[in-house]
Amino acid sequence: MKIYILSLAVGLLVGVLYYLLNVKSPAPPLVALTGLLGMVIGEQLIPWIKSVFM
């Protein structure tokens, strides 16, 4: 979990730097990122449910 928090913090820092330097972010649109988040959650959800109920 610690690595995820560190990754989020670094991403936020880079986002702030991009804003301050007025650089256009190369990241995909928010809709695509939301879809990727859903894929990651879905991938982790089934093993987690199996570990809780079995």
mmCIF entry with sequence, helices, sheets and N, C-alpha, C, O atoms, coordinates in Angstrom:
data_MODEL
# 
_entry.id   MODEL 
# 
_entity.id                         1 
_entity.type                       polymer 
_entity.pdbx_number_of_molecules   1 
# 
_entity_poly.entity_id                      1 
_entity_poly.type                           'polypeptide(L)' 
_entity_poly.nstd_linkage                   no 
_entity_poly.nstd_monomer                   no 
_entity_poly.pdbx_seq_one_letter_code       MKIYILSLAVGLLVGVLYYLLNVKSPAPPLVALTGLLGMVIGEQLIPWIKSVFM 
_entity_poly.pdbx_seq_one_letter_code_can   MKIYILSLAVGLLVGVLYYLLNVKSPAPPLVALTGLLGMVIGEQLIPWIKSVFM 
_entity_poly.pdbx_strand_id                 A 
# 
loop_
_entity_poly_seq.entity_id 
_entity_poly_seq.num 
_entity_poly_seq.mon_id 
_entity_poly_seq.hetero 
1 1  MET n 
1 2  LYS n 
1 3  ILE n 
1 4  TYR n 
1 5  ILE n 
1 6  LEU n 
1 7  SER n 
1 8  LEU n 
1 9  ALA n 
1 10 VAL n 
1 11 GLY n 
1 12 LEU n 
1 13 LEU n 
1 14 VAL n 
1 15 GLY n 
1 16 VAL n 
1 17 LEU n 
1 18 TYR n 
1 19 TYR n 
1 20 LEU n 
1 21 LEU n 
1 22 ASN n 
1 23 VAL n 
1 24 LYS n 
1 25 SER n 
1 26 PRO n 
1 27 ALA n 
1 28 PRO n 
1 29 PRO n 
1 30 LEU n 
1 31 VAL n 
1 32 ALA n 
1 33 LEU n 
1 34 THR n 
1 35 GLY n 
1 36 LEU n 
1 37 LEU n 
1 38 GLY n 
1 39 MET n 
1 40 VAL n 
1 41 ILE n 
1 42 GLY n 
1 43 GLU n 
1 44 GLN n 
1 45 LEU n 
1 46 ILE n 
1 47 PRO n 
1 48 TRP n 
1 49 ILE n 
1 50 LYS n 
1 51 SER n 
1 52 VAL n 
1 53 PHE n 
1 54 MET n 
# 
_struct_asym.id          A 
_struct_asym.entity_id   1 
# 
loop_
_struct_conf.conf_type_id 
_struct_conf.id 
_struct_conf.pdbx_PDB_helix_id 
_struct_conf.beg_label_comp_id 
_struct_conf.beg_label_asym_id 
_struct_conf.beg_label_seq_id 
_struct_conf.pdbx_beg_PDB_ins_code 
_struct_conf.end_label_comp_id 
_struct_conf.end_label_asym_id 
_struct_conf.end_label_seq_id 
_struct_conf.pdbx_end_PDB_ins_code 
_struct_conf.beg_auth_comp_id 
_struct_conf.beg_auth_asym_id 
_struct_conf.beg_auth_seq_id 
_struct_conf.end_auth_comp_id 
_struct_conf.end_auth_asym_id 
_struct_conf.end_auth_seq_id 
_struct_conf.pdbx_PDB_helix_class 
_struct_conf.details 
_struct_conf.pdbx_PDB_helix_length 
HELX_P HELX_P1 AA1 LYS A 2  ? LEU A 20 ? LYS A 2  LEU A 20 1 ? 19 
HELX_P HELX_P2 AA2 LEU A 30 ? PHE A 53 ? LEU A 30 PHE A 53 1 ? 24 
# 
_struct_conf_type.id          HELX_P 
_struct_conf_type.criteria    ? 
_struct_conf_type.reference   ? 
# 
loop_
_atom_site.group_PDB 
_atom_site.id 
_atom_site.type_symbol 
_atom_site.label_atom_id 
_atom_site.label_alt_id 
_atom_site.label_comp_id 
_atom_site.label_asym_id 
_atom_site.label_entity_id 
_atom_site.label_seq_id 
_atom_site.pdbx_PDB_ins_code 
_atom_site.Cartn_x 
_atom_site.Cartn_y 
_atom_site.Cartn_z 
_atom_site.occupancy 
_atom_site.B_iso_or_equiv 
_atom_site.pdbx_formal_charge 
_atom_site.auth_seq_id 
_atom_site.auth_comp_id 
_atom_site.auth_asym_id 
_atom_site.auth_atom_id 
_atom_site.pdbx_PDB_model_num 
ATOM 1   N N  . MET A 1 1  ? 0.829   -1.193  0.000   1.00 0.00 ? 1  MET A N  1 
ATOM 2   C CA . MET A 1 1  ? 0.000   0.000   0.000   1.00 0.00 ? 1  MET A CA 1 
ATOM 3   C C  . MET A 1 1  ? 0.871   1.253   0.000   1.00 0.00 ? 1  MET A C  1 
ATOM 4   O O  . MET A 1 1  ? 0.509   2.282   -0.569  1.00 0.00 ? 1  MET A O  1 
ATOM 5   N N  . LYS A 1 2  ? 2.029   1.140   0.653   1.00 0.00 ? 2  LYS A N  1 
ATOM 6   C CA . LYS A 1 2  ? 2.930   2.286   0.746   1.00 0.00 ? 2  LYS A CA 1 
ATOM 7   C C  . LYS A 1 2  ? 3.398   2.749   -0.638  1.00 0.00 ? 2  LYS A C  1 
ATOM 8   O O  . LYS A 1 2  ? 3.517   3.949   -0.885  1.00 0.00 ? 2  LYS A O  1 
ATOM 9   N N  . ILE A 1 3  ? 3.664   1.794   -1.540  1.00 0.00 ? 3  ILE A N  1 
ATOM 10  C CA . ILE A 1 3  ? 4.140   2.144   -2.880  1.00 0.00 ? 3  ILE A CA 1 
ATOM 11  C C  . ILE A 1 3  ? 3.062   2.888   -3.668  1.00 0.00 ? 3  ILE A C  1 
ATOM 12  O O  . ILE A 1 3  ? 3.381   3.751   -4.487  1.00 0.00 ? 3  ILE A O  1 
ATOM 13  N N  . TYR A 1 4  ? 1.785   2.561   -3.428  1.00 0.00 ? 4  TYR A N  1 
ATOM 14  C CA . TYR A 1 4  ? 0.700   3.244   -4.121  1.00 0.00 ? 4  TYR A CA 1 
ATOM 15  C C  . TYR A 1 4  ? 0.575   4.692   -3.660  1.00 0.00 ? 4  TYR A C  1 
ATOM 16  O O  . TYR A 1 4  ? 0.343   5.594   -4.466  1.00 0.00 ? 4  TYR A O  1 
ATOM 17  N N  . ILE A 1 5  ? 0.730   4.901   -2.369  1.00 0.00 ? 5  ILE A N  1 
ATOM 18  C CA . ILE A 1 5  ? 0.659   6.261   -1.826  1.00 0.00 ? 5  ILE A CA 1 
ATOM 19  C C  . ILE A 1 5  ? 1.838   7.094   -2.342  1.00 0.00 ? 5  ILE A C  1 
ATOM 20  O O  . ILE A 1 5  ? 1.670   8.259   -2.702  1.00 0.00 ? 5  ILE A O  1 
ATOM 21  N N  . LEU A 1 6  ? 3.020   6.492   -2.374  1.00 0.00 ? 6  LEU A N  1 
ATOM 22  C CA . LEU A 1 6  ? 4.194   7.183   -2.903  1.00 0.00 ? 6  LEU A CA 1 
ATOM 23  C C  . LEU A 1 6  ? 3.999   7.523   -4.378  1.00 0.00 ? 6  LEU A C  1 
ATOM 24  O O  . LEU A 1 6  ? 4.331   8.629   -4.805  1.00 0.00 ? 6  LEU A O  1 
ATOM 25  N N  . SER A 1 7  ? 3.475   6.605   -5.146  1.00 0.00 ? 7  SER A N  1 
ATOM 26  C CA . SER A 1 7  ? 3.225   6.837   -6.562  1.00 0.00 ? 7  SER A CA 1 
ATOM 27  C C  . SER A 1 7  ? 2.217   7.965   -6.765  1.00 0.00 ? 7  SER A C  1 
ATOM 28  O O  . SER A 1 7  ? 2.399   8.816   -7.636  1.00 0.00 ? 7  SER A O  1 
ATOM 29  N N  . LEU A 1 8  ? 1.161   7.970   -5.967  1.00 0.00 ? 8  LEU A N  1 
ATOM 30  C CA . LEU A 1 8  ? 0.163   9.039   -6.060  1.00 0.00 ? 8  LEU A CA 1 
ATOM 31  C C  . LEU A 1 8  ? 0.780   10.389  -5.699  1.00 0.00 ? 8  LEU A C  1 
ATOM 32  O O  . LEU A 1 8  ? 0.516   11.389  -6.365  1.00 0.00 ? 8  LEU A O  1 
ATOM 33  N N  . ALA A 1 9  ? 1.594   10.421  -4.657  1.00 0.00 ? 9  ALA A N  1 
ATOM 34  C CA . ALA A 1 9  ? 2.230   11.669  -4.233  1.00 0.00 ? 9  ALA A CA 1 
ATOM 35  C C  . ALA A 1 9  ? 3.166   12.210  -5.316  1.00 0.00 ? 9  ALA A C  1 
ATOM 36  O O  . ALA A 1 9  ? 3.166   13.411  -5.589  1.00 0.00 ? 9  ALA A O  1 
ATOM 37  N N  . VAL A 1 10 ? 3.950   11.348  -5.924  1.00 0.00 ? 10 VAL A N  1 
ATOM 38  C CA . VAL A 1 10 ? 4.855   11.782  -6.990  1.00 0.00 ? 10 VAL A CA 1 
ATOM 39  C C  . VAL A 1 10 ? 4.054   12.266  -8.193  1.00 0.00 ? 10 VAL A C  1 
ATOM 40  O O  . VAL A 1 10 ? 4.414   13.266  -8.815  1.00 0.00 ? 10 VAL A O  1 
ATOM 41  N N  . GLY A 1 11 ? 2.989   11.576  -8.521  1.00 0.00 ? 11 GLY A N  1 
ATOM 42  C CA . GLY A 1 11 ? 2.128   12.011  -9.625  1.00 0.00 ? 11 GLY A CA 1 
ATOM 43  C C  . GLY A 1 11 ? 1.520   13.376  -9.375  1.00 0.00 ? 11 GLY A C  1 
ATOM 44  O O  . GLY A 1 11 ? 1.459   14.212  -10.277 1.00 0.00 ? 11 GLY A O  1 
ATOM 45  N N  . LEU A 1 12 ? 1.068   13.603  -8.148  1.00 0.00 ? 12 LEU A N  1 
ATOM 46  C CA . LEU A 1 12 ? 0.515   14.916  -7.807  1.00 0.00 ? 12 LEU A CA 1 
ATOM 47  C C  . LEU A 1 12 ? 1.579   16.004  -7.895  1.00 0.00 ? 12 LEU A C  1 
ATOM 48  O O  . LEU A 1 12 ? 1.309   17.104  -8.377  1.00 0.00 ? 12 LEU A O  1 
ATOM 49  N N  . LEU A 1 13 ? 2.776   15.700  -7.434  1.00 0.00 ? 13 LEU A N  1 
ATOM 50  C CA . LEU A 1 13 ? 3.876   16.654  -7.512  1.00 0.00 ? 13 LEU A CA 1 
ATOM 51  C C  . LEU A 1 13 ? 4.197   17.013  -8.971  1.00 0.00 ? 13 LEU A C  1 
ATOM 52  O O  . LEU A 1 13 ? 4.379   18.186  -9.300  1.00 0.00 ? 13 LEU A O  1 
ATOM 53  N N  . VAL A 1 14 ? 4.262   16.018  -9.822  1.00 0.00 ? 14 VAL A N  1 
ATOM 54  C CA . VAL A 1 14 ? 4.533   16.266  -11.231 1.00 0.00 ? 14 VAL A CA 1 
ATOM 55  C C  . VAL A 1 14 ? 3.393   17.084  -11.849 1.00 0.00 ? 14 VAL A C  1 
ATOM 56  O O  . VAL A 1 14 ? 3.643   17.979  -12.656 1.00 0.00 ? 14 VAL A O  1 
ATOM 57  N N  . GLY A 1 15 ? 2.166   16.787  -11.480 1.00 0.00 ? 15 GLY A N  1 
ATOM 58  C CA . GLY A 1 15 ? 1.031   17.562  -11.979 1.00 0.00 ? 15 GLY A CA 1 
ATOM 59  C C  . GLY A 1 15 ? 1.119   19.026  -11.584 1.00 0.00 ? 15 GLY A C  1 
ATOM 60  O O  . GLY A 1 15 ? 0.830   19.908  -12.393 1.00 0.00 ? 15 GLY A O  1 
ATOM 61  N N  . VAL A 1 16 ? 1.514   19.289  -10.349 1.00 0.00 ? 16 VAL A N  1 
ATOM 62  C CA . VAL A 1 16 ? 1.679   20.667  -9.885  1.00 0.00 ? 16 VAL A CA 1 
ATOM 63  C C  . VAL A 1 16 ? 2.807   21.356  -10.658 1.00 0.00 ? 16 VAL A C  1 
ATOM 64  O O  . VAL A 1 16 ? 2.674   22.511  -11.063 1.00 0.00 ? 16 VAL A O  1 
ATOM 65  N N  . LEU A 1 17 ? 3.914   20.642  -10.857 1.00 0.00 ? 17 LEU A N  1 
ATOM 66  C CA . LEU A 1 17 ? 5.026   21.219  -11.628 1.00 0.00 ? 17 LEU A CA 1 
ATOM 67  C C  . LEU A 1 17 ? 4.610   21.521  -13.062 1.00 0.00 ? 17 LEU A C  1 
ATOM 68  O O  . LEU A 1 17 ? 4.971   22.569  -13.597 1.00 0.00 ? 17 LEU A O  1 
ATOM 69  N N  . TYR A 1 18 ? 3.861   20.625  -13.691 1.00 0.00 ? 18 TYR A N  1 
ATOM 70  C CA . TYR A 1 18 ? 3.371   20.877  -15.049 1.00 0.00 ? 18 TYR A CA 1 
ATOM 71  C C  . TYR A 1 18 ? 2.511   22.133  -15.066 1.00 0.00 ? 18 TYR A C  1 
ATOM 72  O O  . TYR A 1 18 ? 2.618   22.953  -15.978 1.00 0.00 ? 18 TYR A O  1 
ATOM 73  N N  . TYR A 1 19 ? 1.661   22.282  -14.060 1.00 0.00 ? 19 TYR A N  1 
ATOM 74  C CA . TYR A 1 19 ? 0.795   23.460  -14.003 1.00 0.00 ? 19 TYR A CA 1 
ATOM 75  C C  . TYR A 1 19 ? 1.623   24.733  -13.839 1.00 0.00 ? 19 TYR A C  1 
ATOM 76  O O  . TYR A 1 19 ? 1.399   25.719  -14.540 1.00 0.00 ? 19 TYR A O  1 
ATOM 77  N N  . LEU A 1 20 ? 2.573   24.707  -12.915 1.00 0.00 ? 20 LEU A N  1 
ATOM 78  C CA . LEU A 1 20 ? 3.397   25.889  -12.650 1.00 0.00 ? 20 LEU A CA 1 
ATOM 79  C C  . LEU A 1 20 ? 4.255   26.271  -13.856 1.00 0.00 ? 20 LEU A C  1 
ATOM 80  O O  . LEU A 1 20 ? 4.500   27.453  -14.098 1.00 0.00 ? 20 LEU A O  1 
ATOM 81  N N  . LEU A 1 21 ? 4.707   25.276  -14.606 1.00 0.00 ? 21 LEU A N  1 
ATOM 82  C CA . LEU A 1 21 ? 5.525   25.540  -15.791 1.00 0.00 ? 21 LEU A CA 1 
ATOM 83  C C  . LEU A 1 21 ? 4.686   25.747  -17.051 1.00 0.00 ? 21 LEU A C  1 
ATOM 84  O O  . LEU A 1 21 ? 5.222   25.994  -18.131 1.00 0.00 ? 21 LEU A O  1 
ATOM 85  N N  . ASN A 1 22 ? 3.365   25.644  -16.898 1.00 0.00 ? 22 ASN A N  1 
ATOM 86  C CA . ASN A 1 22 ? 2.418   25.824  -18.008 1.00 0.00 ? 22 ASN A CA 1 
ATOM 87  C C  . ASN A 1 22 ? 2.710   24.846  -19.155 1.00 0.00 ? 22 ASN A C  1 
ATOM 88  O O  . ASN A 1 22 ? 2.735   25.223  -20.326 1.00 0.00 ? 22 ASN A O  1 
ATOM 89  N N  . VAL A 1 23 ? 2.929   23.583  -18.781 1.00 0.00 ? 23 VAL A N  1 
ATOM 90  C CA . VAL A 1 23 ? 3.214   22.524  -19.741 1.00 0.00 ? 23 VAL A CA 1 
ATOM 91  C C  . VAL A 1 23 ? 1.955   21.686  -19.913 1.00 0.00 ? 23 VAL A C  1 
ATOM 92  O O  . VAL A 1 23 ? 1.287   21.348  -18.936 1.00 0.00 ? 23 VAL A O  1 
ATOM 93  N N  . LYS A 1 24 ? 1.633   21.351  -21.163 1.00 0.00 ? 24 LYS A N  1 
ATOM 94  C CA . LYS A 1 24 ? 0.479   20.501  -21.435 1.00 0.00 ? 24 LYS A CA 1 
ATOM 95  C C  . LYS A 1 24 ? 0.821   19.064  -21.059 1.00 0.00 ? 24 LYS A C  1 
ATOM 96  O O  . LYS A 1 24 ? 1.825   18.522  -21.523 1.00 0.00 ? 24 LYS A O  1 
ATOM 97  N N  . SER A 1 25 ? -0.004  18.448  -20.226 1.00 0.00 ? 25 SER A N  1 
ATOM 98  C CA . SER A 1 25 ? 0.235   17.085  -19.758 1.00 0.00 ? 25 SER A CA 1 
ATOM 99  C C  . SER A 1 25 ? 0.050   16.079  -20.898 1.00 0.00 ? 25 SER A C  1 
ATOM 100 O O  . SER A 1 25 ? -0.912  16.175  -21.660 1.00 0.00 ? 25 SER A O  1 
ATOM 101 N N  . PRO A 1 26 ? 0.973   15.113  -21.016 1.00 0.00 ? 26 PRO A N  1 
ATOM 102 C CA . PRO A 1 26 ? 0.829   14.082  -22.046 1.00 0.00 ? 26 PRO A CA 1 
ATOM 103 C C  . PRO A 1 26 ? -0.125  12.965  -21.633 1.00 0.00 ? 26 PRO A C  1 
ATOM 104 O O  . PRO A 1 26 ? -0.323  12.008  -22.382 1.00 0.00 ? 26 PRO A O  1 
ATOM 105 N N  . ALA A 1 27 ? -0.718  13.084  -20.444 1.00 0.00 ? 27 ALA A N  1 
ATOM 106 C CA . ALA A 1 27 ? -1.608  12.029  -19.942 1.00 0.00 ? 27 ALA A CA 1 
ATOM 107 C C  . ALA A 1 27 ? -2.889  11.968  -20.777 1.00 0.00 ? 27 ALA A C  1 
ATOM 108 O O  . ALA A 1 27 ? -3.332  12.981  -21.318 1.00 0.00 ? 27 ALA A O  1 
ATOM 109 N N  . PRO A 1 28 ? -3.479  10.778  -20.876 1.00 0.00 ? 28 PRO A N  1 
ATOM 110 C CA . PRO A 1 28 ? -4.745  10.643  -21.595 1.00 0.00 ? 28 PRO A CA 1 
ATOM 111 C C  . PRO A 1 28 ? -5.867  11.370  -20.852 1.00 0.00 ? 28 PRO A C  1 
ATOM 112 O O  . PRO A 1 28 ? -5.708  11.731  -19.686 1.00 0.00 ? 28 PRO A O  1 
ATOM 113 N N  . PRO A 1 29 ? -6.991  11.582  -21.521 1.00 0.00 ? 29 PRO A N  1 
ATOM 114 C CA . PRO A 1 29 ? -8.111  12.281  -20.884 1.00 0.00 ? 29 PRO A CA 1 
ATOM 115 C C  . PRO A 1 29 ? -8.602  11.553  -19.624 1.00 0.00 ? 29 PRO A C  1 
ATOM 116 O O  . PRO A 1 29 ? -8.346  10.363  -19.436 1.00 0.00 ? 29 PRO A O  1 
ATOM 117 N N  . LEU A 1 30 ? -9.296  12.281  -18.788 1.00 0.00 ? 30 LEU A N  1 
ATOM 118 C CA . LEU A 1 30 ? -9.781  11.745  -17.521 1.00 0.00 ? 30 LEU A CA 1 
ATOM 119 C C  . LEU A 1 30 ? -10.672 10.518  -17.716 1.00 0.00 ? 30 LEU A C  1 
ATOM 120 O O  . LEU A 1 30 ? -10.659 9.606   -16.889 1.00 0.00 ? 30 LEU A O  1 
ATOM 121 N N  . VAL A 1 31 ? -11.435 10.491  -18.790 1.00 0.00 ? 31 VAL A N  1 
ATOM 122 C CA . VAL A 1 31 ? -12.314 9.339   -19.047 1.00 0.00 ? 31 VAL A CA 1 
ATOM 123 C C  . VAL A 1 31 ? -11.481 8.070   -19.232 1.00 0.00 ? 31 VAL A C  1 
ATOM 124 O O  . VAL A 1 31 ? -11.844 7.010   -18.723 1.00 0.00 ? 31 VAL A O  1 
ATOM 125 N N  . ALA A 1 32 ? -10.379 8.174   -19.950 1.00 0.00 ? 32 ALA A N  1 
ATOM 126 C CA . ALA A 1 32 ? -9.525  7.004   -20.170 1.00 0.00 ? 32 ALA A CA 1 
ATOM 127 C C  . ALA A 1 32 ? -8.869  6.566   -18.861 1.00 0.00 ? 32 ALA A C  1 
ATOM 128 O O  . ALA A 1 32 ? -8.755  5.371   -18.588 1.00 0.00 ? 32 ALA A O  1 
ATOM 129 N N  . LEU A 1 33 ? -8.444  7.525   -18.062 1.00 0.00 ? 33 LEU A N  1 
ATOM 130 C CA . LEU A 1 33 ? -7.830  7.177   -16.776 1.00 0.00 ? 33 LEU A CA 1 
ATOM 131 C C  . LEU A 1 33 ? -8.835  6.526   -15.839 1.00 0.00 ? 33 LEU A C  1 
ATOM 132 O O  . LEU A 1 33 ? -8.478  5.627   -15.078 1.00 0.00 ? 33 LEU A O  1 
ATOM 133 N N  . THR A 1 34 ? -10.083 6.967   -15.884 1.00 0.00 ? 34 THR A N  1 
ATOM 134 C CA . THR A 1 34 ? -11.127 6.358   -15.074 1.00 0.00 ? 34 THR A CA 1 
ATOM 135 C C  . THR A 1 34 ? -11.355 4.910   -15.516 1.00 0.00 ? 34 THR A C  1 
ATOM 136 O O  . THR A 1 34 ? -11.552 4.025   -14.684 1.00 0.00 ? 34 THR A O  1 
ATOM 137 N N  . GLY A 1 35 ? -11.327 4.681   -16.808 1.00 0.00 ? 35 GLY A N  1 
ATOM 138 C CA . GLY A 1 35 ? -11.464 3.321   -17.322 1.00 0.00 ? 35 GLY A CA 1 
ATOM 139 C C  . GLY A 1 35 ? -10.323 2.430   -16.863 1.00 0.00 ? 35 GLY A C  1 
ATOM 140 O O  . GLY A 1 35 ? -10.538 1.275   -16.496 1.00 0.00 ? 35 GLY A O  1 
ATOM 141 N N  . LEU A 1 36 ? -9.106  2.967   -16.884 1.00 0.00 ? 36 LEU A N  1 
ATOM 142 C CA . LEU A 1 36 ? -7.956  2.196   -16.399 1.00 0.00 ? 36 LEU A CA 1 
ATOM 143 C C  . LEU A 1 36 ? -8.083  1.879   -14.915 1.00 0.00 ? 36 LEU A C  1 
ATOM 144 O O  . LEU A 1 36 ? -7.745  0.778   -14.480 1.00 0.00 ? 36 LEU A O  1 
ATOM 145 N N  . LEU A 1 37 ? -8.563  2.831   -14.148 1.00 0.00 ? 37 LEU A N  1 
ATOM 146 C CA . LEU A 1 37 ? -8.777  2.591   -12.724 1.00 0.00 ? 37 LEU A CA 1 
ATOM 147 C C  . LEU A 1 37 ? -9.789  1.468   -12.524 1.00 0.00 ? 37 LEU A C  1 
ATOM 148 O O  . LEU A 1 37 ? -9.596  0.602   -11.670 1.00 0.00 ? 37 LEU A O  1 
ATOM 149 N N  . GLY A 1 38 ? -10.850 1.478   -13.297 1.00 0.00 ? 38 GLY A N  1 
ATOM 150 C CA . GLY A 1 38 ? -11.841 0.415   -13.212 1.00 0.00 ? 38 GLY A CA 1 
ATOM 151 C C  . GLY A 1 38 ? -11.258 -0.948  -13.545 1.00 0.00 ? 38 GLY A C  1 
ATOM 152 O O  . GLY A 1 38 ? -11.599 -1.950  -12.917 1.00 0.00 ? 38 GLY A O  1 
ATOM 153 N N  . MET A 1 39 ? -10.376 -0.979  -14.537 1.00 0.00 ? 39 MET A N  1 
ATOM 154 C CA . MET A 1 39 ? -9.729  -2.239  -14.905 1.00 0.00 ? 39 MET A CA 1 
ATOM 155 C C  . MET A 1 39 ? -8.852  -2.756  -13.765 1.00 0.00 ? 39 MET A C  1 
ATOM 156 O O  . MET A 1 39 ? -8.863  -3.949  -13.461 1.00 0.00 ? 39 MET A O  1 
ATOM 157 N N  . VAL A 1 40 ? -8.102  -1.867  -13.142 1.00 0.00 ? 40 VAL A N  1 
ATOM 158 C CA . VAL A 1 40 ? -7.225  -2.277  -12.036 1.00 0.00 ? 40 VAL A CA 1 
ATOM 159 C C  . VAL A 1 40 ? -8.053  -2.775  -10.862 1.00 0.00 ? 40 VAL A C  1 
ATOM 160 O O  . VAL A 1 40 ? -7.729  -3.801  -10.264 1.00 0.00 ? 40 VAL A O  1 
ATOM 161 N N  . ILE A 1 41 ? -9.116  -2.057  -10.530 1.00 0.00 ? 41 ILE A N  1 
ATOM 162 C CA . ILE A 1 41 ? -9.984  -2.486  -9.428  1.00 0.00 ? 41 ILE A CA 1 
ATOM 163 C C  . ILE A 1 41 ? -10.620 -3.835  -9.750  1.00 0.00 ? 41 ILE A C  1 
ATOM 164 O O  . ILE A 1 41 ? -10.661 -4.723  -8.898  1.00 0.00 ? 41 ILE A O  1 
ATOM 165 N N  . GLY A 1 42 ? -11.112 -3.990  -10.969 1.00 0.00 ? 42 GLY A N  1 
ATOM 166 C CA . GLY A 1 42 ? -11.724 -5.253  -11.368 1.00 0.00 ? 42 GLY A CA 1 
ATOM 167 C C  . GLY A 1 42 ? -10.754 -6.416  -11.304 1.00 0.00 ? 42 GLY A C  1 
ATOM 168 O O  . GLY A 1 42 ? -11.125 -7.524  -10.917 1.00 0.00 ? 42 GLY A O  1 
ATOM 169 N N  . GLU A 1 43 ? -9.519  -6.162  -11.683 1.00 0.00 ? 43 GLU A N  1 
ATOM 170 C CA . GLU A 1 43 ? -8.499  -7.208  -11.662 1.00 0.00 ? 43 GLU A CA 1 
ATOM 171 C C  . GLU A 1 43 ? -8.185  -7.652  -10.232 1.00 0.00 ? 43 GLU A C  1 
ATOM 172 O O  . GLU A 1 43 ? -7.898  -8.826  -9.999  1.00 0.00 ? 43 GLU A O  1 
ATOM 173 N N  . GLN A 1 44 ? -8.236  -6.742  -9.296  1.00 0.00 ? 44 GLN A N  1 
ATOM 174 C CA . GLN A 1 44 ? -7.917  -7.055  -7.905  1.00 0.00 ? 44 GLN A CA 1 
ATOM 175 C C  . GLN A 1 44 ? -9.130  -7.530  -7.115  1.00 0.00 ? 44 GLN A C  1 
ATOM 176 O O  . GLN A 1 44 ? -8.971  -8.157  -6.068  1.00 0.00 ? 44 GLN A O  1 
ATOM 177 N N  . LEU A 1 45 ? -10.320 -7.248  -7.589  1.00 0.00 ? 45 LEU A N  1 
ATOM 178 C CA . LEU A 1 45 ? -11.546 -7.520  -6.845  1.00 0.00 ? 45 LEU A CA 1 
ATOM 179 C C  . LEU A 1 45 ? -11.829 -9.014  -6.684  1.00 0.00 ? 45 LEU A C  1 
ATOM 180 O O  . LEU A 1 45 ? -12.144 -9.463  -5.582  1.00 0.00 ? 45 LEU A O  1 
ATOM 181 N N  . ILE A 1 46 ? -11.723 -9.782  -7.756  1.00 0.00 ? 46 ILE A N  1 
ATOM 182 C CA . ILE A 1 46 ? -12.058 -11.208 -7.703  1.00 0.00 ? 46 ILE A CA 1 
ATOM 183 C C  . ILE A 1 46 ? -11.141 -11.962 -6.733  1.00 0.00 ? 46 ILE A C  1 
ATOM 184 O O  . ILE A 1 46 ? -11.642 -12.707 -5.891  1.00 0.00 ? 46 ILE A O  1 
ATOM 185 N N  . PRO A 1 47 ? -9.807  -11.792 -6.824  1.00 0.00 ? 47 PRO A N  1 
ATOM 186 C CA . PRO A 1 47 ? -8.951  -12.480 -5.839  1.00 0.00 ? 47 PRO A CA 1 
ATOM 187 C C  . PRO A 1 47 ? -9.248  -12.051 -4.399  1.00 0.00 ? 47 PRO A C  1 
ATOM 188 O O  . PRO A 1 47 ? -9.187  -12.871 -3.484  1.00 0.00 ? 47 PRO A O  1 
ATOM 189 N N  . TRP A 1 48 ? -9.566  -10.787 -4.198  1.00 0.00 ? 48 TRP A N  1 
ATOM 190 C CA . TRP A 1 48 ? -9.879  -10.316 -2.851  1.00 0.00 ? 48 TRP A CA 1 
ATOM 191 C C  . TRP A 1 48 ? -11.166 -10.960 -2.343  1.00 0.00 ? 48 TRP A C  1 
ATOM 192 O O  . TRP A 1 48 ? -11.224 -11.391 -1.192  1.00 0.00 ? 48 TRP A O  1 
ATOM 193 N N  . ILE A 1 49 ? -12.192 -11.032 -3.177  1.00 0.00 ? 49 ILE A N  1 
ATOM 194 C CA . ILE A 1 49 ? -13.453 -11.672 -2.777  1.00 0.00 ? 49 ILE A CA 1 
ATOM 195 C C  . ILE A 1 49 ? -13.212 -13.153 -2.457  1.00 0.00 ? 49 ILE A C  1 
ATOM 196 O O  . ILE A 1 49 ? -13.752 -13.672 -1.479  1.00 0.00 ? 49 ILE A O  1 
ATOM 197 N N  . LYS A 1 50 ? -12.403 -13.831 -3.280  1.00 0.00 ? 50 LYS A N  1 
ATOM 198 C CA . LYS A 1 50 ? -12.099 -15.239 -3.020  1.00 0.00 ? 50 LYS A CA 1 
ATOM 199 C C  . LYS A 1 50 ? -11.377 -15.411 -1.685  1.00 0.00 ? 50 LYS A C  1 
ATOM 200 O O  . LYS A 1 50 ? -11.659 -16.356 -0.948  1.00 0.00 ? 50 LYS A O  1 
ATOM 201 N N  . SER A 1 51 ? -10.459 -14.518 -1.370  1.00 0.00 ? 51 SER A N  1 
ATOM 202 C CA . SER A 1 51 ? -9.724  -14.651 -0.108  1.00 0.00 ? 51 SER A CA 1 
ATOM 203 C C  . SER A 1 51 ? -10.610 -14.352 1.101   1.00 0.00 ? 51 SER A C  1 
ATOM 204 O O  . SER A 1 51 ? -10.392 -14.913 2.175   1.00 0.00 ? 51 SER A O  1 
ATOM 205 N N  . VAL A 1 52 ? -11.582 -13.498 0.947   1.00 0.00 ? 52 VAL A N  1 
ATOM 206 C CA . VAL A 1 52 ? -12.473 -13.159 2.067   1.00 0.00 ? 52 VAL A CA 1 
ATOM 207 C C  . VAL A 1 52 ? -13.477 -14.282 2.322   1.00 0.00 ? 52 VAL A C  1 
ATOM 208 O O  . VAL A 1 52 ? -13.749 -14.615 3.475   1.00 0.00 ? 52 VAL A O  1 
ATOM 209 N N  . PHE A 1 53 ? -14.026 -14.866 1.265   1.00 0.00 ? 53 PHE A N  1 
ATOM 210 C CA . PHE A 1 53 ? -15.112 -15.836 1.430   1.00 0.00 ? 53 PHE A CA 1 
ATOM 211 C C  . PHE A 1 53 ? -14.661 -17.293 1.368   1.00 0.00 ? 53 PHE A C  1 
ATOM 212 O O  . PHE A 1 53 ? -15.492 -18.192 1.494   1.00 0.00 ? 53 PHE A O  1 
ATOM 213 N N  . MET A 1 54 ? -13.394 -17.543 1.180   1.00 0.00 ? 54 MET A N  1 
ATOM 214 C CA . MET A 1 54 ? -12.949 -18.944 1.095   1.00 0.00 ? 54 MET A CA 1 
ATOM 215 C C  . MET A 1 54 ? -11.901 -19.239 2.118   1.00 0.00 ? 54 MET A C  1 
ATOM 216 O O  . MET A 1 54 ? -11.412 -20.367 2.192   1.00 0.00 ? 54 MET A O  1 
# 
